[in-house]
Amino acid sequence: MGFAIDLAAPPTPFAVERRFRRGSFLVLAGAPAGAAYLIRAGQVRVSVPAAPGRETTTAFLGPGQLVGLGGVLGRPTYHAFARAVTRVVAWSLPPEGLLAWLPGDPALLDLVLSALSQRLALAEGLLRDVALYRVAARIPDALERLGPCLGGEPPALTRGALAALVGARRETVSRAAHAAGAVPAAPAAAGR
């Protein structure tokens, strides 16, 4: 049985509301891990550095998800980039305060554990998809897996972002999506 958290109200007394424009970074890989962000509204793309000048998309997250968990996991720096795909409103939570607060707040602890388990399921599923499925099968599976991580919102994905998520070239995703009718045109807010 899960507990309900009202994302409109601060989840802790030390939570600070932050707003990010589309394209803004919430966290940068290699920067000090000074805050975790609980997304209230909007969508965030999470990626990790790959080859020089490249990055690998690992998740798209929405309301009720956490971004910037490096400090919460005991790391001094963030290991991933988190960039706003749409306008984002989030609660900024200092890692040390969040860790001290969690044992006494079952609703927030439930939200954090649920968000972490959804992220792990998404990562495991995407990794399996890339290893086992053709691109045409990866697309609908990835879109279905994003549902819990986006709080029921439709994903604000461009074809390029979807390609990065499923580990394929944009052209391949475009052909596969067109043939299957799996991907609608990208929303205006996400850009092309």
Protein Blocks (a to p, Z undefined) as FASTA:
>chain_A
ZZdddfkbcfbfkbccddddehiafbdghiacfbccddfbdcddddddddehiacdfbdc
dehiaehjlmmnopabdfbdcddfbdcddddddfklmmmmmmmmmklmmmmmmmmmmmmm
mmmmmmmmmmmmcfklmmmmmmmmmmmmnnopacdddfklmmmmnopafklmmmmmmmno
paccddfkloZZ
